[in-house]
Amino acid sequence: RRDESLAAMALEEVLGMLGFAVVGIEDNADAAIAAAERLHPDIVMMDIRLLGPRDGIEAAAVIRQRTGIRCIFTSAFGDPETRHRAAECEPFGFIRKPYFPAELQRALGHAVELLTGRG
């Protein structure tokens, strides 16, 4: 899982360059849910594939239900069934991996507009 931790660090660096603060990084659904409840971020960047039995879509659904926080999904998998399941969480967006900073900036900018009532 070294690749995933390197990818998380790279994403954190890109988000920082775009002016966003990363308050936590988790690799499984239970830890992600607990972190969202504890830290109350404005937006969750959620990979669909996580360690453990539950995926990011399940984690995002629980986070949305318990906290109201919405996410931006990231995944290398964009098949219709996955996207349909993800859409039920009312995400701000869905970014295919590998992603580019401009795509992240566009998705996060859209989320910020919606959160601040400008979208």
Contacts in CASP RR format, 6 or more apart in sequence:
PFRMAT RR
TARGET T0000
AUTHOR 0000-0000-0000
METHOD contacts of the structure
MODEL  1
RRDESLAAMALEEVLGMLGFAVVGIEDNADAAIAAAERLHPDIVMMDIRL
LGPRDGIEAAAVIRQRTGIRCIFTSAFGDPETRHRAAECEPFGFIRKPYF
PAELQRALGHAVELLTGRG
1 27 0 8 1.000
1 51 0 8 1.000
4 27 0 8 1.000
4 47 0 8 1.000
5 27 0 8 1.000
8 25 0 8 1.000
8 27 0 8 1.000
11 45 0 8 1.000
11 74 0 8 1.000
11 104 0 8 1.000
12 22 0 8 1.000
12 25 0 8 1.000
14 101 0 8 1.000
14 104 0 8 1.000
15 21 0 8 1.000
15 22 0 8 1.000
15 45 0 8 1.000
15 104 0 8 1.000
15 108 0 8 1.000
16 22 0 8 1.000
17 101 0 8 1.000
18 101 0 8 1.000
18 104 0 8 1.000
18 105 0 8 1.000
18 108 0 8 1.000
20 108 0 8 1.000
23 35 0 8 1.000
23 39 0 8 1.000
23 41 0 8 1.000
24 35 0 8 1.000
24 39 0 8 1.000
24 41 0 8 1.000
26 32 0 8 1.000
26 34 0 8 1.000
26 35 0 8 1.000
27 50 0 8 1.000
27 51 0 8 1.000
28 50 0 8 1.000
28 51 0 8 1.000
28 52 0 8 1.000
28 54 0 8 1.000
29 50 0 8 1.000
29 52 0 8 1.000
29 53 0 8 1.000
29 54 0 8 1.000
29 55 0 8 1.000
29 56 0 8 1.000
29 58 0 8 1.000
29 59 0 8 1.000
29 62 0 8 1.000
30 54 0 8 1.000
32 44 0 8 1.000
32 46 0 8 1.000
32 50 0 8 1.000
32 56 0 8 1.000
32 59 0 8 1.000
32 63 0 8 1.000
33 59 0 8 1.000
33 62 0 8 1.000
33 63 0 8 1.000
33 66 0 8 1.000
36 44 0 8 1.000
36 63 0 8 1.000
36 66 0 8 1.000
36 67 0 8 1.000
36 69 0 8 1.000
37 63 0 8 1.000
37 66 0 8 1.000
37 67 0 8 1.000
40 67 0 8 1.000
40 69 0 8 1.000
41 69 0 8 1.000
42 69 0 8 1.000
42 111 0 8 1.000
42 112 0 8 1.000
42 115 0 8 1.000
43 69 0 8 1.000
43 70 0 8 1.000
43 71 0 8 1.000
43 72 0 8 1.000
43 92 0 8 1.000
43 108 0 8 1.000
43 111 0 8 1.000
43 115 0 8 1.000
44 60 0 8 1.000
44 63 0 8 1.000
44 69 0 8 1.000
44 70 0 8 1.000
44 71 0 8 1.000
44 72 0 8 1.000
45 71 0 8 1.000
45 72 0 8 1.000
45 74 0 8 1.000
46 56 0 8 1.000
46 57 0 8 1.000
46 59 0 8 1.000
46 60 0 8 1.000
46 71 0 8 1.000
46 72 0 8 1.000
46 73 0 8 1.000
46 74 0 8 1.000
46 91 0 8 1.000
47 56 0 8 1.000
47 73 0 8 1.000
47 74 0 8 1.000
47 75 0 8 1.000
48 55 0 8 1.000
48 56 0 8 1.000
48 57 0 8 1.000
48 73 0 8 1.000
48 74 0 8 1.000
48 75 0 8 1.000
48 77 0 8 1.000
48 82 0 8 1.000
48 86 0 8 1.000
49 55 0 8 1.000
49 56 0 8 1.000
49 75 0 8 1.000
49 76 0 8 1.000
49 77 0 8 1.000
50 56 0 8 1.000
50 59 0 8 1.000
56 73 0 8 1.000
57 73 0 8 1.000
57 82 0 8 1.000
57 85 0 8 1.000
57 86 0 8 1.000
57 88 0 8 1.000
57 89 0 8 1.000
60 71 0 8 1.000
60 73 0 8 1.000
60 86 0 8 1.000
60 89 0 8 1.000
60 91 0 8 1.000
61 88 0 8 1.000
61 89 0 8 1.000
63 69 0 8 1.000
63 71 0 8 1.000
64 70 0 8 1.000
64 71 0 8 1.000
64 89 0 8 1.000
64 90 0 8 1.000
70 89 0 8 1.000
70 90 0 8 1.000
70 91 0 8 1.000
70 92 0 8 1.000
70 111 0 8 1.000
71 89 0 8 1.000
71 91 0 8 1.000
71 92 0 8 1.000
72 91 0 8 1.000
72 92 0 8 1.000
72 93 0 8 1.000
72 94 0 8 1.000
72 95 0 8 1.000
72 107 0 8 1.000
72 108 0 8 1.000
72 111 0 8 1.000
73 86 0 8 1.000
73 89 0 8 1.000
73 91 0 8 1.000
73 93 0 8 1.000
73 94 0 8 1.000
73 95 0 8 1.000
74 95 0 8 1.000
74 96 0 8 1.000
74 97 0 8 1.000
74 99 0 8 1.000
75 82 0 8 1.000
75 94 0 8 1.000
75 95 0 8 1.000
75 96 0 8 1.000
75 97 0 8 1.000
76 96 0 8 1.000
76 97 0 8 1.000
76 98 0 8 1.000
78 94 0 8 1.000
78 96 0 8 1.000
83 94 0 8 1.000
86 94 0 8 1.000
92 107 0 8 1.000
92 108 0 8 1.000
92 110 0 8 1.000
92 111 0 8 1.000
92 114 0 8 1.000
93 107 0 8 1.000
93 110 0 8 1.000
93 111 0 8 1.000
95 103 0 8 1.000
95 104 0 8 1.000
95 107 0 8 1.000
110 119 0 8 1.000
113 119 0 8 1.000
END
